[in-house]
């Protein structure tokens, strides 16, 4: 999650302490598939798909190497609070080049993309208030991924950025069926940690200079994970602020007066950490 320093825009961290879990209706299946523009000739195939979940039409950008035959692991990409813009799509392409089927998810639904913190905050707020809302939509995306002939249905993971990282940590603490998740500069505190629900392996890539995730939050998160014997790895990157993996974050921070910025060293190191993590999780 990326936000400004004003009281209005710091609602996210306050809302995290007051989550209300509701909504347990199963989504009804419905979908459409169309070719995406920009498909290249190197074997990488891109598709735009859509499906219904939680009374919303979710769009998704799916990428994989079509020249590689056989089933392979899949990785969901949950965006920053800006929504499904070019950045998560770029990360999905990078995952496809690593050999995975990647799906960047429009978790807000109906193609909502924010270009300012006010809109982003309004789109993100319902998911802070009700983490189960995100779980329902992510579960639908997992189910859709399992329909792909080239996806190994037992090997699905996810990565998330800022808001997306926090969403993933919340949903796996609610028992989401993912082999492993990686949170890049995401929020840490939200849904309770329960040993009977949390079965997913976790990698947290955190900026030690993040103004939106306090050292107290870090300590509390580690204590929660340790208290239930969770399988997790926490890596902190010195001098890295919030949104340190996004090359556009420095300009965004300047535009909206937010303490965020790109850190190439931390970006590269955290991506390498993710690659190693997924090899361990998936066994490939």
Buried (B, 14 or more C-beta within 10 A) or exposed (E): BBBBEEEEBBBBBEBBEEBEBEBEEEBEEEBEEEEBEEEEEEEBBBBBBBBBBBEBBBBBBBBBBBEEEEBBBBBBBBBBBBBBBEBBBBBBBBBBBBBBBBBBBBBBBEEBBBEEBBBBBEBBBEBBBBBBBBBBBBBBBBBBBBEBEBBBBEBBBBBBBBBBBBBBBBBBBBBBBBBBBBBBBBBBBBBBBEEEBBBBBBBBBBBBBBEBBEEEBBEEBBEBBEEBEBEBBBBBBEEBBBBBBBEBBBEBBEEBEBBBBBBEEBBEBBBEBBBEBBEEBBEE
